[in-house]
Amino acid sequence: MKGWDVVEQVRSLVSEVEQAVSAAMAAELPAELAGQDPLVRRSDHADFQSNVALSLAKKAGQNSRDLAESLRPHLESVPWITEVELSGPGFLNINVTDSAIVEQLGRRSSHERLRVPQSQAGQVVTVDYSAPNIAKEMHVGHLRSTLVGDALVRVLGFLGARSSARTMSATGARSSGC
């Protein structure tokens, strides 16, 4: 795909954590379970959280907390992971070093497009949204659809899509946007 070739990709920090959890799973679980989604998400309790032990415990024939505990040392051995806390029935709360975050930002900021690939290159997208009713009193609520539509057009354009914005006025007349 055209856009993917142009920009060297920088893996997101969440994908790096997913890879670390997957490696821990490969070391502790049978092959048929090790390839499952590591279920890593952002967390209110840590930088990231994985509940993979809850998901796979029954299939692995283990207690979910024990399974999480077996994954923990593998994650703690990763140099850029500072802490792995076990909570509840088997949640893994994972914190990463500040330098890992700064390094990630540095790799992205060194490129004009922040190393975001043009994954939608070659796509043609029409965004249809309403325009304020010019026959009524104007208020901020009238702008919501226009602002969301314009934001979508801009994001899609940044991702490489050719986008066309269409607005519908209260009179039914169409006007062409971007």
N, C-alpha and C positions, 0 to 999 in steps of 0.2 A: 504494500500500500504506500502510496506516494509520501504522505506525511510522516509515516513511521520511519522511513529511511533517512529523512533529513535530520531528525533530532535524536541525538544519543539520549536514551532514556536513563533517568535516575529512578531507581526503585524507591518507592515510598517507605517510610519508616515502619508503617504497619505491615507491609509485605516482608520487610526484613524480620520483624518479630514473628510473623507467620512461618517464615522459613526456619527460624530457630525452634519454634514449637513443633513443627513438622519433623525436624531432625531429632528432637527428644522423643517424639512418638515413634519414629523409626527404630530408635535404640531400645524402646521398652515394649512395643506392641508387635503382634504378629503382622506380617506384610499386608494381609487383607484389611486390617484396621489402620495401619500406619499411614495409608494414603488418603485418609479422610480429611475433610476440611478442619484445620486447627481451631476454628471458631474464635479468632482474635478480633476484638472490638475495642474501641476507645472506652474508657472507664472513668467514673467519678471517684473511684477509690485508688487509682494508680494511672500510669500513662496508658497502659493497655490491660485487657483482661481476656483470659481464655477460659471457656467452660467446656473444653473438649473432654475432660475427665468425666463430667456429668453425662455427656452425650455417649461416650464409648464404654463406660464402666460395665454395664450389663452385658454387652457383646464380648467384652474382654474377660468376663467372669470375675471381676474385682469390685471392691468397694470404691466408689468414686473418689473419696478423700485419699485412699491409699494409692490409687492410680495417679492422682495429682501429685502426691508426695514423691512418687517414683520419677515423674517428669521434672520435678523441681531442680535436682542437682545438675541435670543437663543444661537447663536454662541459666542457672547460676554460673556455669562455666563459660558462658558467652561474655567476652570482655566488655562489651558496651551495655550489658544489662546489669544494673546496680542492685536490684532487689527483686526477689520473687517471693511473694507472700501468699500463703495458702489461706483461704477464707471459706467459711460456710461449708457446704457439703463437698467442695472440690473445685472452687474457683481459684484460678491462678492470677494473682494481681502482679503485673510486671511493670517495673520502672526501668527506664533507660537513662544513660548518662547524659548530662547536659551537652557534653562534647559531641555525642551522636546526633543530637538535635541541631547543634550549630553546624556540624559538618554537612548535614542534610541541606540546611538552608544555604550554606556556602556553595555546594554543588549546583543547586538550582539557580541561585542568584547570579552565577557567573554566565548565564545565558539569557539573551534577550527575551526568549519565550519561557523562561523558568524551566526549561527542559520538558515542557508539556508538549507531547506529540500532537500533530494535526490528525487525530484519529478519525475525524469526520470528513477528511479530504475527499472530494468527488461527490459528496452527498448534496442534494438540493432539498432544502427544507423551507416550507411556507409556514409562517407563524401568523395566525389569524386572531386578532384580539379587538375588543370593542373600543370605541373612542367615546369621550364624554358627550352627553346629549347637550348640544349647544342651545336647545330651547329651554333648558332648565337652569336653575341657579347652580353655579359651580361650587364644589367642595372637594376636599382632599380625597375622598372615597372614589371620585371619578377617575383619579389618576392611577389607581392600583393596577387595573388591567393593562393600562398603557405601559407602566413602569415594569411590570413583570414580563410583558411581551417584548419590550425593548431589551431587557436584560437577557432573555433567552436568545434573541437575535445576535446580541454581542458575544455571548458565550459560544454559541454555535459557530459564529464567524471565526473566533479565536481558535476553535478546534478544527477549522479548515472547511467547514460547510459553506456552500453558497446559500445564503438565506434571503428570503423575501418576506417583508413584513406587510401584512394587510390589515387595515383597520375598517371597522364597520361603524358608521355614524348612525345616529338615531333616525336619520331620514332614509336609511337603507342604501345610501350611496357608498361605494367602495372607493377608498383612496389607497394609493400605493405608498408604502413607506420606504425603508432602506433600500 
